[in-house]
Amino acid sequence: MSDISIQNVLAQSQASAAEFVAFRRDIHQHPELGFQEHRTSERVAEHLQSYGYSVERGVGGTGVVAQLRRGTGPRRLGLRADMDALPIVEATGVPHASQHHGVMHACGHDGHTAMLLAAARQLAEQGEFDGTLNLIFQPAEEGLGGALKMMEDGLFDRYPCDAIFAMHNMPGYPQGHLALREGAAMASSDQVVITVRGVGGHGAMPHKAADPVVAASSLVMALQTVVSRNVDPLAMAVVTVGAFHAGEANNVIPDCATLKLSVRSLDRGVRQLLRERITDLAQAQARSFGCEATVDYKAGYTVLVNTPAETALAREVALALNGPERVTLQAPALPGSEDFAFMLEKVPGSYLLIGNGDGQDDSPFAGHSACMVHNPNYDFHDSNVARGAAYWVLLTQHFLRSI
C-alpha cells in the first residue's frame, strides 16, 4: 500500500462522512433491541442494494448479508458489523438522542453499522480488489447470540469466507486509535443459577430447619476461592455472584435460596475447570448444611480468539492507516464478551478496537464518547465513521488484492 493510495482512501472516506454520520444519528434516534432491528436492517439493505450489492434480508432473523464480486479472484472476505441497541434510558441530552424511551445505542453499534455501510459504498464505487466481499450486518449481539442465529441459518454455507473481521469502538483510547491483539482477546461469559434447597421453619427454632440462607451465604464466600485457589494465578477468571434471593419474612426460614452468577475466563480449559469446581463446590457446601443444591449452568459466549495470520494483516493495515504512534499492536485482553467469537470458531479472523475518545479532544460530545459503553451517557464518536470506513476499504483491498 502506497502512502498516496492510503491518503486517497482516507480523503474519500472523509468526503462522504457527513452522509453516514447523518445515517448513524438517524438509527441512534430509532434504536431497536436484538431481533427487533426491522427498521435498521431495512435501511441498511436499501442502501446496499442502491450501491449494487446482491443483498439477502432476514438472515438469522433480522440480519442482512450483502455480496459484491469483482474480477475472478478466488479469495472471499467477510466484514461484520452489529446493529442492535440496549434496554437503557438515554441520558446524553444530545440532539440525536433516542426517541424510544428505554432503548438506546449505548454500545456504538449504530456507529459500527455506519462505518461498514460507508465502506460498502466506497468499495462499490472506487474500490480496487479481485475476489468476493461479504458484508455481514448482524442482529442481537447483546446477549442474544445473533451471530449463532445467522450461522445456524446458513451464513457461511451461502457466503463462505476465507477470513472474517470485525471492529468495535473502545472509550479510553484516543479517537481513531487502533488496538489489536493476537490470541484470546475477549472472555467467555457463562450464566449460572444455583438453587439451594433446605427445610423451612420458624425463625425462633432454627434447629428444626435446614437453613438454605446460611448454606447459600457460605457458598457465596466459598465461590471466591475457586479463582484464588483453583485457577492458575497467571490466568484470568471471574466468578461474580450478582444476585441472592431468599425468603420474605424476618421470622421465617425459607425452604430455598437462589444465587445467580456471572462466570468469565480467557481460556477454554479454565472455562471448563470453573464449571466443574463451581458445580462440585455448590453441591458439597449445601450438603454440609443439610441442604441440597442444583446447578443450572448455561454456556454463553465463548472465548474470542484472534488468529495469528489474520491479526498480522489487520496490524499491517492499521499501521499503514494510522502510523505506529496511533496503533497498539498487542492490546490487553478484555473481560467483556462478544458473540463474534462464534464466527471466529468457524472462520479465521481478527477483532480489533477503534478508540472512541479519552475526553481530551475539543468535540462538543467528547465527554460522551469517552464514557464507557453500556452507560446512559455514552455516544459514538462521529469522527470514527470516516476512519473506520477507510480501514475497511484498505483491509479489503489488501486482502483481495490482485495477484
C-alpha positions as CSV (number, residue, x, y, z in Angstrom):
1,M,0.0,0.0,0.0
2,S,1.5,3.3,-1.1
3,D,1.1,6.4,1.1
4,I,-0.7,8.2,-1.8
5,S,-3.3,5.4,-2.1
6,I,-3.8,5.4,1.7
7,Q,-4.3,9.1,1.8
8,N,-6.7,8.9,-1.2
9,V,-8.8,6.3,0.6
10,L,-9.0,8.4,3.8
11,A,-9.8,11.5,1.8
12,Q,-12.6,9.8,0.0
13,S,-14.0,8.5,3.3
14,Q,-13.9,11.9,4.8
15,A,-15.5,13.5,1.8
16,S,-18.6,11.3,2.2
17,A,-18.6,11.1,6.0
18,A,-21.4,13.7,6.6
19,E,-23.9,11.4,4.9
20,F,-23.0,8.4,7.0
21,V,-22.8,10.5,10.2
22,A,-26.4,11.5,9.5
23,F,-27.3,7.9,8.9
24,R,-25.7,6.9,12.2
25,R,-27.6,9.6,14.1
26,D,-30.8,8.6,12.5
27,I,-30.5,5.0,13.7
28,H,-29.3,6.3,17.0
29,Q,-32.6,8.2,17.3
30,H,-34.5,5.0,16.3
31,P,-32.8,2.2,18.3
32,E,-34.0,-1.4,18.2
33,L,-33.4,-4.3,20.5
34,G,-32.0,-7.6,19.4
35,F,-34.0,-9.4,16.7
36,Q,-36.2,-6.3,16.5
37,E,-33.9,-4.4,14.2
38,H,-36.5,-4.2,11.4
39,R,-36.2,-0.5,10.5
40,T,-32.4,-0.6,10.8
41,S,-31.9,-3.7,8.7
42,E,-34.3,-2.5,6.0
43,R,-32.5,0.9,5.8
44,V,-29.1,-0.9,5.6
45,A,-30.4,-3.3,2.9
46,E,-31.9,-0.5,0.8
47,H,-28.6,1.4,0.8
48,L,-26.6,-1.7,-0.1
49,Q,-28.9,-2.5,-3.0
50,S,-28.5,1.0,-4.3
51,Y,-24.7,0.6,-4.3
52,G,-25.0,-2.5,-6.5
53,Y,-24.6,-5.3,-3.9
54,S,-26.5,-8.6,-4.0
55,V,-28.5,-8.4,-0.7
56,E,-30.2,-11.0,1.4
57,R,-32.5,-9.9,4.2
58,G,-33.7,-11.9,7.2
59,V,-30.6,-14.0,7.8
60,G,-30.8,-15.2,11.3
61,G,-34.0,-13.2,11.9
62,T,-33.2,-9.6,11.1
63,G,-29.6,-9.9,9.7
64,V,-28.5,-8.6,6.4
65,V,-25.8,-10.0,4.1
66,A,-24.5,-8.2,1.1
67,Q,-22.1,-9.6,-1.5
68,L,-20.0,-7.9,-4.2
69,R,-17.9,-9.9,-6.6
70,R,-15.2,-8.3,-8.7
71,G,-12.8,-9.9,-11.1
72,T,-12.0,-13.6,-10.9
73,G,-10.0,-13.8,-7.7
74,P,-10.9,-16.9,-5.6
75,R,-10.5,-15.3,-2.1
76,R,-13.5,-14.4,0.0
77,L,-13.6,-11.8,2.7
78,G,-16.1,-11.2,5.4
79,L,-16.6,-8.0,7.3
80,R,-19.2,-7.8,10.1
81,A,-21.0,-5.0,12.0
82,D,-23.6,-5.4,14.7
83,M,-26.9,-3.4,14.7
84,D,-28.8,-3.9,18.0
85,A,-29.3,-1.4,20.9
86,L,-29.7,-1.9,24.6
87,P,-32.6,-1.6,27.1
88,I,-31.2,1.6,28.7
89,V,-32.8,5.1,29.2
90,E,-30.5,7.6,27.4
91,A,-29.2,10.5,29.4
92,T,-26.9,12.2,26.9
93,G,-29.1,15.1,26.0
94,V,-27.6,15.2,22.5
95,P,-29.8,16.4,19.7
96,H,-29.9,13.0,18.1
97,A,-30.8,11.2,21.4
98,S,-33.1,8.1,21.3
99,Q,-36.7,8.8,20.6
100,H,-37.6,5.4,22.0
101,H,-37.7,5.6,25.8
102,G,-35.9,2.8,27.5
103,V,-33.9,1.8,24.4
104,M,-30.6,3.4,23.3
105,H,-27.4,2.7,21.3
106,A,-25.2,2.6,24.4
107,C,-22.6,0.4,22.8
108,G,-21.9,2.1,19.5
109,H,-23.5,-0.5,17.2
110,D,-25.0,2.4,15.3
111,G,-21.5,3.6,14.6
112,H,-20.3,0.2,13.6
113,T,-23.1,-0.1,11.1
114,A,-22.4,3.4,9.7
115,M,-18.7,2.6,9.3
116,L,-19.3,-0.6,7.3
117,L,-22.0,1.0,5.2
118,A,-19.7,3.9,4.3
119,A,-17.0,1.5,3.4
120,A,-19.5,-0.5,1.3
121,R,-20.3,2.4,-0.9
122,Q,-16.7,3.4,-1.3
123,L,-15.7,-0.1,-2.3
124,A,-18.6,-0.4,-4.8
125,E,-17.7,2.9,-6.4
126,Q,-13.9,3.1,-6.2
127,G,-12.6,0.0,-4.6
128,E,-9.8,-1.9,-6.4
129,F,-10.0,-5.6,-5.5
130,D,-10.2,-9.0,-7.0
131,G,-12.5,-11.5,-5.3
132,T,-15.6,-11.7,-3.2
133,L,-16.6,-9.3,-0.5
134,N,-19.3,-10.4,2.0
135,L,-20.7,-7.7,4.3
136,I,-22.5,-9.1,7.4
137,F,-24.8,-6.8,9.3
138,Q,-25.7,-8.8,12.4
139,P,-28.6,-8.6,14.8
140,A,-28.7,-9.3,18.5
141,E,-25.1,-9.2,19.7
142,E,-26.1,-8.0,23.1
143,G,-26.5,-11.4,24.9
144,L,-28.9,-13.0,22.4
145,G,-26.4,-14.7,20.2
146,G,-27.3,-13.2,16.8
147,A,-24.0,-14.5,15.4
148,L,-25.1,-18.1,16.2
149,K,-28.5,-17.5,14.7
150,M,-27.0,-16.3,11.4
151,M,-24.7,-19.2,11.3
152,E,-27.5,-21.7,12.1
153,D,-29.4,-20.0,9.2
154,G,-26.5,-21.0,6.8
155,L,-24.5,-17.8,6.8
156,F,-21.1,-19.5,6.0
157,D,-22.8,-22.1,3.8
158,R,-24.2,-19.5,1.4
159,Y,-21.4,-16.9,2.0
160,P,-18.2,-18.8,2.6
161,C,-15.3,-16.7,3.9
162,D,-11.6,-17.3,3.9
163,A,-11.2,-14.7,6.7
164,I,-13.5,-12.5,8.7
165,F,-13.0,-9.3,10.6
166,A,-15.0,-7.0,13.0
167,M,-14.3,-3.7,14.7
168,H,-15.7,-2.3,18.0
169,N,-15.3,1.2,19.4
170,M,-13.5,1.5,22.8
171,P,-13.7,4.5,25.0
172,G,-10.5,5.3,26.8
173,Y,-8.3,5.1,23.7
174,P,-7.9,8.4,21.8
175,Q,-10.4,8.8,19.0
176,G,-9.3,6.8,15.9
177,H,-6.6,4.9,17.7
178,L,-6.5,1.2,16.6
179,A,-5.8,-1.6,19.1
180,L,-5.2,-5.2,18.1
181,R,-4.4,-8.4,19.8
182,E,-3.4,-11.9,18.7
183,G,-4.8,-14.8,20.6
184,A,-7.5,-14.7,23.3
185,A,-8.9,-11.2,23.2
186,M,-12.2,-11.3,25.0
187,A,-13.6,-13.6,27.7
188,S,-16.2,-16.3,27.6
189,S,-19.3,-15.5,29.5
190,D,-21.5,-18.1,31.3
191,Q,-24.6,-17.7,33.4
192,V,-25.1,-19.9,36.4
193,V,-28.2,-20.3,38.7
194,I,-27.6,-22.2,41.9
195,T,-30.7,-23.2,43.9
196,V,-30.1,-24.3,47.5
197,R,-33.0,-26.3,49.0
198,G,-33.3,-27.0,52.6
199,V,-36.1,-27.3,55.2
200,G,-38.1,-24.2,56.1
201,G,-39.2,-23.4,59.6
202,H,-39.8,-20.9,62.3
203,G,-37.1,-18.3,62.8
204,A,-37.2,-18.9,66.5
205,M,-36.4,-22.6,66.1
206,P,-33.6,-22.9,63.6
207,H,-32.5,-26.3,65.0
208,K,-35.7,-27.8,63.4
209,A,-34.9,-26.5,60.0
210,A,-32.1,-26.8,57.4
211,D,-31.4,-23.2,56.6
212,P,-30.7,-22.6,52.9
213,V,-29.9,-18.9,53.6
214,V,-26.9,-19.8,55.8
215,A,-25.8,-22.5,53.3
216,A,-26.1,-20.1,50.3
217,S,-24.3,-17.3,52.3
218,S,-21.4,-19.7,53.0
219,L,-21.4,-20.7,49.3
220,V,-21.0,-17.0,48.2
221,M,-17.8,-16.8,50.2
222,A,-16.6,-20.3,49.2
223,L,-17.1,-19.5,45.5
224,Q,-14.4,-16.8,45.7
225,T,-11.8,-19.5,46.4
226,V,-12.4,-21.1,43.0
227,V,-10.4,-18.3,41.3
228,S,-7.8,-17.8,44.1
229,R,-7.1,-21.5,44.8
230,N,-8.0,-23.5,41.6
231,V,-7.1,-21.3,38.7
232,D,-3.5,-20.6,37.6
233,P,-2.6,-17.2,39.0
234,L,-1.3,-16.2,35.6
235,A,-4.7,-17.0,34.0
236,M,-7.8,-14.7,34.0
237,A,-11.1,-15.8,35.6
238,V,-14.0,-14.0,37.2
239,V,-16.8,-15.5,39.4
240,T,-19.3,-12.9,40.4
241,V,-22.4,-13.6,42.4
242,G,-24.7,-10.9,41.1
243,A,-28.0,-11.9,42.8
244,F,-29.1,-13.6,46.0
245,H,-32.8,-14.3,46.6
246,A,-34.3,-16.0,49.6
247,G,-37.3,-15.6,51.9
248,E,-39.8,-12.8,52.6
249,A,-40.3,-12.6,56.3
250,N,-37.8,-11.9,59.1
251,N,-39.1,-14.7,61.3
252,V,-39.4,-17.5,58.6
253,I,-36.6,-19.7,57.5
254,P,-37.4,-20.3,53.8
255,D,-37.0,-23.7,52.1
256,C,-34.8,-22.4,49.3
257,A,-32.3,-19.7,48.3
258,T,-31.1,-18.8,44.8
259,L,-27.8,-17.4,43.6
260,K,-27.1,-16.0,40.1
261,L,-23.6,-16.0,38.9
262,S,-21.6,-14.5,36.0
263,V,-18.5,-16.6,35.2
264,R,-15.8,-15.5,32.7
265,S,-12.4,-16.7,31.5
266,L,-9.9,-16.2,28.7
267,D,-9.0,-19.9,28.3
268,R,-11.2,-22.8,27.2
269,G,-9.6,-25.1,29.7
270,V,-10.1,-22.6,32.5
271,R,-13.7,-22.3,31.5
272,Q,-14.3,-26.0,31.9
273,L,-12.4,-26.0,35.2
274,L,-14.6,-23.2,36.5
275,R,-17.7,-25.2,35.6
276,E,-16.5,-28.3,37.4
277,R,-15.4,-26.6,40.5
278,I,-18.5,-24.4,40.9
279,T,-20.8,-27.4,40.5
280,D,-18.8,-29.6,42.9
281,L,-18.4,-26.8,45.5
282,A,-22.1,-25.8,45.4
283,Q,-23.3,-29.4,46.0
284,A,-20.7,-30.2,48.7
285,Q,-21.2,-26.9,50.5
286,A,-25.0,-27.3,50.5
287,R,-24.7,-30.9,51.8
288,S,-22.5,-29.7,54.7
289,F,-25.5,-27.7,55.9
290,G,-28.0,-30.5,55.4
291,C,-29.3,-28.9,52.2
292,E,-29.1,-29.8,48.5
293,A,-28.0,-27.7,45.6
294,T,-28.9,-27.9,41.9
295,V,-26.7,-26.0,39.4
296,D,-28.2,-24.7,36.1
297,Y,-25.1,-23.9,34.1
298,K,-25.8,-22.1,30.9
299,A,-22.9,-21.7,28.5
300,G,-22.9,-18.2,26.9
301,Y,-20.5,-16.6,24.6
302,T,-17.2,-18.5,24.0
303,V,-13.7,-17.1,24.3
304,L,-12.9,-14.8,21.4
305,V,-9.6,-15.9,19.8
306,N,-7.9,-13.8,17.0
307,T,-5.8,-16.0,14.7
308,P,-2.2,-15.1,14.0
309,A,-2.0,-14.5,10.2
310,E,-5.2,-12.5,10.1
311,T,-4.2,-10.4,13.1
312,A,-0.9,-9.7,11.4
313,L,-2.7,-8.5,8.3
314,A,-5.0,-6.3,10.5
315,R,-2.0,-4.8,12.2
316,E,-0.3,-4.1,8.8
317,V,-3.4,-2.2,7.6
318,A,-3.7,-0.3,11.0
319,L,-0.1,0.8,10.8
320,A,-0.4,1.9,7.2
321,L,-3.5,4.0,8.0
322,N,-2.6,5.4,11.4
323,G,1.2,5.2,11.8
324,P,2.8,3.4,14.8
325,E,2.0,6.2,17.2
326,R,-1.7,5.6,16.9
327,V,-1.7,1.8,16.9
328,T,-1.4,-0.7,19.8
329,L,-0.1,-3.9,18.4
330,Q,-0.9,-6.2,21.3
331,A,-3.6,-4.7,23.5
332,P,-4.6,-6.2,26.8
333,A,-7.4,-8.7,26.7
334,L,-10.8,-7.6,27.8
335,P,-13.0,-9.4,30.4
336,G,-16.1,-8.5,28.4
337,S,-17.7,-10.9,25.9
338,E,-18.6,-10.7,22.2
339,D,-20.5,-13.2,20.0
340,F,-18.2,-12.6,17.1
341,A,-16.3,-15.3,18.9
342,F,-18.6,-17.9,17.4
343,M,-17.8,-16.8,13.9
344,L,-14.0,-16.9,14.7
345,E,-14.5,-20.6,15.8
346,K,-15.6,-21.3,12.2
347,V,-13.5,-18.9,10.2
348,P,-10.0,-17.4,10.9
349,G,-10.0,-13.7,11.5
350,S,-9.5,-10.9,13.9
351,Y,-11.5,-8.5,16.1
352,L,-10.0,-5.0,16.6
353,L,-10.8,-1.9,18.6
354,I,-11.0,1.7,17.4
355,G,-10.6,4.4,20.1
356,N,-13.8,6.3,20.8
357,G,-12.1,9.1,22.7
358,D,-10.3,9.8,26.0
359,G,-12.1,13.0,26.8
360,Q,-9.1,15.1,25.6
361,D,-10.4,16.3,22.2
362,D,-12.4,19.5,21.7
363,S,-15.5,17.8,20.3
364,P,-18.7,19.1,22.0
365,F,-19.5,15.5,22.6
366,A,-16.1,14.5,23.9
367,G,-17.4,13.6,27.3
368,H,-20.0,11.2,25.9
369,S,-17.5,9.5,23.6
370,A,-15.1,8.9,26.4
371,C,-17.8,7.5,28.6
372,M,-17.7,3.7,28.9
373,V,-20.1,1.6,26.8
374,H,-23.4,0.4,28.4
375,N,-23.7,3.7,30.2
376,P,-26.7,6.0,29.7
377,N,-24.3,8.9,28.9
378,Y,-22.4,7.2,26.2
379,D,-22.3,8.2,22.5
380,F,-20.3,7.0,19.5
381,H,-17.6,9.4,18.2
382,D,-18.8,10.6,14.8
383,S,-15.2,11.2,13.6
384,N,-14.7,7.4,13.6
385,V,-17.1,6.9,10.8
386,A,-14.6,8.1,8.2
387,R,-11.6,6.5,9.7
388,G,-13.3,3.2,10.4
389,A,-14.6,3.1,6.8
390,A,-11.1,3.9,5.4
391,Y,-9.8,1.0,7.5
392,W,-12.3,-1.4,6.0
393,V,-11.6,-0.2,2.4
394,L,-7.8,-0.7,2.9
395,L,-8.2,-4.1,4.5
396,T,-10.5,-5.3,1.7
397,Q,-8.2,-4.0,-1.0
398,H,-5.2,-5.6,0.7
399,F,-6.8,-9.0,1.4
400,L,-8.5,-9.2,-2.1
401,R,-5.6,-7.6,-4.0
402,S,-4.9,-8.8,-7.5
403,I,-2.0,-11.4,-7.6
